[in-house]
């Protein structure tokens, strides 16, 4: 497994932490840099604990995070393997596998916490290309899309979703999803 058994320090900056976990955690899983089972799940609890510790995360989530997810966030973690970290400005959760295949990073924070631009800048610095034509906003949810290829030329898509209108009972403010683009998908020219 690529992640070490020793806890890596989680960046103090919330935007950097979300970007790092999305890139070094989720992208590493979906690209196969870290072995995962079909659907993006880690192959067992011991591997999950080691992976989460290597990212500086606590294995699982606490009651405060569970309560803060609300219904929309709860659906994103159903049956998933999770790790979490608490910050002064909010909580970050990485969930892989479960009822929603793939890997997600979720930020739970107060509405005043705005980190979307910081996450986008850090992803771009890590080699993700923004796709401005796929930036949309509907029903209080903004989507920014990012693209990259692995060393084998396989394409990946990362969505950064910002919740502009908070869901009742939820602290979910931002989440990322990372997927490998299937070979039968025709990519826009230039990607």
C-alpha positions in Angstrom: 0.0 0.0 0.0 1.4 3.4 -0.9 0.2 5.2 2.2 2.4 4.7 5.3 1.2 3.4 8.6 2.4 6.6 10.3 0.1 9.6 10.3 1.0 12.3 7.9 0.4 15.8 9.0 -2.9 17.3 7.7 -2.3 20.8 6.3 -3.4 23.5 8.7 -5.2 25.3 5.8 -8.7 23.9 5.2 -8.6 24.5 1.4 -5.2 22.8 1.1 -6.5 19.8 3.2 -9.5 19.3 0.9 -7.4 19.5 -2.2 -4.7 17.2 -0.8 -7.2 14.6 0.3 -9.0 14.8 -3.1 -5.7 14.4 -5.0 -3.5 12.3 -2.8 -6.4 10.2 -1.4 -9.2 9.9 -3.9 -7.2 10.2 -7.1 -4.6 7.7 -5.7 -7.4 5.2 -5.1 -9.3 5.6 -8.4 -6.2 5.6 -10.5 -4.9 2.4 -8.9 -1.8 4.0 -7.3 -3.3 2.6 -4.1 -4.9 -0.8 -4.6 -8.6 -0.8 -4.2 -11.4 -3.2 -4.7 -14.0 -2.7 -7.5 -16.1 0.5 -6.8 -13.2 2.2 -5.1 -13.4 0.5 -1.7 -10.3 -0.4 0.2 -9.7 -4.2 0.6 -10.5 -4.5 4.3 -10.5 -2.6 7.5 -6.8 -2.9 8.2 -5.9 -1.5 4.8 -8.5 1.3 5.4 -7.0 2.2 8.8 -3.5 2.3 7.3 -4.6 4.4 4.3 -6.5 6.9 6.4 -3.6 7.2 8.9 -1.2 7.8 6.0 -3.3 10.8 5.0 -3.4 12.1 8.6 -7.0 11.1 9.1 -8.7 9.5 12.0 -10.4 6.2 10.9 -14.2 6.7 10.9 -16.2 9.7 11.9 -17.5 10.9 15.3 -21.1 11.7 16.3 -20.6 15.5 15.7 -19.6 14.9 12.1 -22.4 12.4 11.6 -24.9 14.9 12.9 -23.5 17.7 10.7 -23.7 15.7 7.5 -27.5 15.8 7.5 -29.5 13.8 5.0 -27.5 14.8 1.8 -24.2 14.0 3.5 -25.4 10.8 5.1 -26.3 9.4 1.7 -22.7 10.0 0.5 -21.2 7.9 3.3 -23.6 5.0 3.4 -21.7 1.8 3.8 -18.4 3.6 2.9 -15.0 3.3 4.6 -14.3 6.8 6.1 -11.6 8.9 7.7 -11.9 12.3 9.1 -10.0 15.3 10.5 -11.3 18.3 12.6 -10.1 21.8 12.0 -11.0 25.1 13.8 -13.1 26.1 10.8 -14.8 22.8 10.0 -14.5 19.0 9.6 -13.2 17.1 6.6 -14.4 13.5 5.7 -12.9 11.2 3.1 -15.3 8.3 2.1 -14.6 5.6 -0.3 -16.8 2.8 -1.7 -20.2 2.1 -0.1 -23.6 2.6 -1.7 -22.1 5.3 -3.9 -19.0 3.8 -5.6 -15.9 5.9 -5.9 -14.3 8.4 -3.6 -15.5 11.6 -2.1 -14.1 14.3 0.2 -16.6 16.4 2.1 -16.2 19.6 4.0 -18.6 20.4 6.9 -18.4 24.0 8.0 -20.4 27.1 8.8 -21.8 29.0 5.8 -19.2 31.8 6.2 -16.3 29.4 5.4 -15.4 29.9 1.7 -12.6 27.6 0.4 -13.7 26.8 -3.2 -11.2 29.1 -4.8 -8.4 27.8 -2.6 -9.3 24.2 -3.4 -9.4 25.0 -7.1 -6.0 26.7 -7.0 -4.4 23.8 -5.1 -5.8 21.2 -7.5 -4.5 23.2 -10.5 -1.1 23.4 -8.8 -1.2 19.6 -8.3 -1.7 19.0 -12.1 -5.5 19.1 -12.5 -6.7 21.2 -15.4 -9.9 23.2 -14.9 -12.6 22.7 -17.5 -14.3 26.1 -17.5 -17.0 24.9 -20.0 -18.2 22.5 -17.3 -18.7 25.1 -14.6 -22.4 25.3 -13.7 -24.7 26.4 -11.0 -28.1 25.0 -10.3 -30.4 25.1 -7.3 -27.7 26.5 -5.0 -25.0 24.0 -6.0 -22.0 25.1 -8.0 -19.9 22.6 -10.0 -16.3 23.1 -11.1 -14.8 20.3 -13.1 -11.1 19.3 -13.3 -9.3 16.9 -15.6 -6.1 15.0 -15.6 -4.4 11.9 -17.1 -2.3 9.3 -15.2 1.1 8.1 -16.4 -0.7 5.5 -18.7 -2.8 8.2 -20.4 -6.1 7.3 -18.6 -8.4 10.2 -18.1 -9.9 11.3 -14.8 -12.6 13.8 -13.8 -12.8 15.6 -10.4 -15.9 17.6 -9.6 -15.7 20.3 -6.9 -19.2 20.9 -5.7 -19.9 24.0 -3.6 -23.2 24.1 -1.6 -24.3 27.7 -1.8 -27.7 27.1 -0.3 -27.3 25.0 2.9 -29.5 22.0 3.3 -31.6 22.2 6.5 -29.8 20.4 9.3 -26.6 20.0 7.3 -23.2 21.6 7.6 -22.1 20.1 4.2 -20.5 23.1 2.3 -18.3 21.5 -0.3 -17.5 18.0 -1.6 -15.3 16.5 -4.3 -15.9 13.4 -6.4 -13.1 11.7 -8.4 -13.7 9.1 -11.1 -11.9 7.5 -14.0 -13.6 8.4 -17.2 -14.7 5.2 -19.0 -13.0 4.5 -22.4 -16.3 4.7 -24.3 -16.7 8.4 -23.3 -15.8 10.9 -26.1 -13.8 13.7 -24.5 -14.0 17.3 -25.7 -11.2 18.3 -28.0 -8.0 19.3 -26.2 -8.5 17.0 -23.2 
